[in-house]
Amino acid sequence: MNIPEFYHEITLWISRTTGLSDPILHIHAGLVVLLTARLICARSLGTFIPFFFVILAEATNEILDYMAYGWRQADTYLDIANTLFWPLVISLVVRLRPVPRRDHR
């Protein structure tokens, strides 16, 4: 078995084991990668460095999917949107939030 097929089997096993659909798994995976990268890098979500890891993970996922069963345009775009949406929103909110004023007493 080659790597793309093995990866595909793992993702199918995760879906069967959890009972979650592919779109929901993409949403969870994006958030898990974002928070894991945040912890490992020790960088704020507002720096977009953790978000970069989500992009990298999703790109790797889609390349392996392509190698396993070819180009499926609608599925690929939906996977990308589901994976990146909430990590992007969280990163933007952290980046654009107002800086609180500290009380100097």
C-alpha positions as a LaTeX table, in Angstrom:
\begin{tabular}{lrrr}
\hline
Residue & $x$ (\AA) & $y$ (\AA) & $z$ (\AA) \\
\hline
Met1 & 0.00 & 0.00 & 0.00 \\
Asn2 & 1.37 & 3.42 & $-0.88$ \\
Ile3 & 1.25 & 6.52 & 1.34 \\
Pro4 & $-1.81$ & 8.22 & $-0.25$ \\
Glu5 & $-3.85$ & 5.01 & $-0.03$ \\
Phe6 & $-2.73$ & 4.43 & 3.57 \\
Tyr7 & $-3.65$ & 8.03 & 4.45 \\
His8 & $-7.06$ & 7.59 & 2.81 \\
Glu9 & $-7.66$ & 4.41 & 4.82 \\
Ile10 & $-6.79$ & 6.26 & 8.05 \\
Thr11 & $-9.22$ & 9.08 & 7.26 \\
Leu12 & $-11.97$ & 6.55 & 6.46 \\
Trp13 & $-11.26$ & 4.74 & 9.74 \\
Ile14 & $-11.49$ & 8.03 & 11.68 \\
Ser15 & $-14.81$ & 8.84 & 9.99 \\
Arg16 & $-16.25$ & 5.37 & 10.70 \\
Thr17 & $-14.96$ & 5.34 & 14.28 \\
Thr18 & $-16.22$ & 8.81 & 15.22 \\
Gly19 & $-19.37$ & 8.71 & 13.12 \\
Leu20 & $-18.57$ & 12.21 & 11.85 \\
Ser21 & $-18.95$ & 13.26 & 8.23 \\
Asp22 & $-16.03$ & 14.43 & 6.11 \\
Pro23 & $-17.00$ & 18.15 & 6.30 \\
Ile24 & $-17.23$ & 18.02 & 10.11 \\
Leu25 & $-13.88$ & 16.24 & 10.31 \\
His26 & $-12.32$ & 19.00 & 8.19 \\
Ile27 & $-13.69$ & 21.65 & 10.55 \\
His28 & $-12.34$ & 19.82 & 13.61 \\
Ala29 & $-8.99$ & 19.11 & 11.94 \\
Gly30 & $-8.49$ & 22.77 & 11.07 \\
Leu31 & $-9.14$ & 23.81 & 14.67 \\
Val32 & $-6.94$ & 21.05 & 16.11 \\
Val33 & $-4.05$ & 22.00 & 13.82 \\
Leu34 & $-4.50$ & 25.70 & 14.66 \\
Leu35 & $-4.44$ & 25.16 & 18.41 \\
Thr36 & $-1.63$ & 22.58 & 18.28 \\
Ala37 & 0.51 & 24.93 & 16.19 \\
Arg38 & $-0.27$ & 27.73 & 18.66 \\
Leu39 & 0.95 & 25.61 & 21.56 \\
Ile40 & 4.06 & 24.30 & 19.80 \\
Cys41 & 5.13 & 27.63 & 18.28 \\
Ala42 & 4.19 & 29.66 & 21.36 \\
Arg43 & 3.09 & 32.42 & 18.98 \\
Ser44 & $-0.16$ & 34.35 & 19.16 \\
Leu45 & $-2.95$ & 33.35 & 16.82 \\
Gly46 & $-2.86$ & 36.95 & 15.62 \\
Thr47 & 0.57 & 36.44 & 14.04 \\
Phe48 & $-1.01$ & 34.08 & 11.48 \\
Ile49 & 1.88 & 31.64 & 11.99 \\
Pro50 & $-0.45$ & 29.00 & 13.48 \\
Phe51 & $-2.88$ & 29.65 & 10.60 \\
Phe52 & $-0.04$ & 28.99 & 8.15 \\
Phe53 & 0.23 & 25.48 & 9.62 \\
Val54 & $-3.48$ & 24.93 & 8.95 \\
Ile55 & $-2.91$ & 25.95 & 5.31 \\
Leu56 & 0.09 & 23.60 & 5.10 \\
Ala57 & $-1.84$ & 20.69 & 6.65 \\
Glu58 & $-4.83$ & 21.21 & 4.33 \\
Ala59 & $-2.58$ & 21.47 & 1.27 \\
Thr60 & $-0.90$ & 18.20 & 2.27 \\
Asn61 & $-4.31$ & 16.59 & 2.80 \\
Glu62 & $-5.54$ & 17.65 & $-0.62$ \\
Ile63 & $-2.34$ & 16.51 & $-2.35$ \\
Leu64 & $-2.66$ & 13.08 & $-0.72$ \\
Asp65 & $-6.36$ & 12.95 & $-1.66$ \\
Tyr66 & $-5.47$ & 13.83 & $-5.25$ \\
Met67 & $-2.80$ & 11.12 & $-5.34$ \\
Ala68 & $-5.25$ & 8.55 & $-3.90$ \\
Tyr69 & $-8.28$ & 9.14 & $-6.12$ \\
Gly70 & $-7.72$ & 12.02 & $-8.51$ \\
Trp71 & $-9.09$ & 15.53 & $-8.90$ \\
Arg72 & $-12.56$ & 16.14 & $-7.50$ \\
Gln73 & $-13.02$ & 19.89 & $-7.84$ \\
Ala74 & $-16.21$ & 20.44 & $-5.81$ \\
Asp75 & $-15.02$ & 18.17 & $-2.98$ \\
Thr76 & $-11.59$ & 19.83 & $-2.88$ \\
Tyr77 & $-12.95$ & 23.36 & $-2.66$ \\
Leu78 & $-15.46$ & 22.41 & 0.03 \\
Asp79 & $-12.72$ & 20.66 & 2.04 \\
Ile80 & $-10.49$ & 23.74 & 1.83 \\
Ala81 & $-13.32$ & 26.05 & 2.88 \\
Asn82 & $-14.35$ & 23.83 & 5.81 \\
Thr83 & $-10.78$ & 23.45 & 7.04 \\
Leu84 & $-9.70$ & 27.09 & 6.76 \\
Phe85 & $-12.85$ & 29.06 & 7.63 \\
Trp86 & $-12.88$ & 29.00 & 11.46 \\
Pro87 & $-9.10$ & 29.12 & 11.90 \\
Leu88 & $-9.06$ & 32.20 & 9.64 \\
Val89 & $-11.92$ & 33.85 & 11.53 \\
Ile90 & $-10.25$ & 33.18 & 14.88 \\
Ser91 & $-6.90$ & 34.50 & 13.63 \\
Leu92 & $-8.51$ & 37.66 & 12.24 \\
Val93 & $-10.48$ & 38.30 & 15.44 \\
Val94 & $-7.35$ & 37.92 & 17.57 \\
Arg95 & $-5.37$ & 40.11 & 15.16 \\
Leu96 & $-7.99$ & 42.87 & 14.93 \\
Arg97 & $-9.25$ & 42.94 & 18.51 \\
Pro98 & $-8.74$ & 46.24 & 20.30 \\
Val99 & $-5.83$ & 46.33 & 22.71 \\
Pro100 & $-7.23$ & 46.76 & 26.22 \\
Arg101 & $-6.06$ & 49.76 & 28.21 \\
Arg102 & $-4.28$ & 48.84 & 31.38 \\
Asp103 & $-5.22$ & 50.66 & 34.54 \\
His104 & $-2.15$ & 52.49 & 35.82 \\
Arg105 & $-2.61$ & 53.13 & 39.51 \\
\hline
\end{tabular}
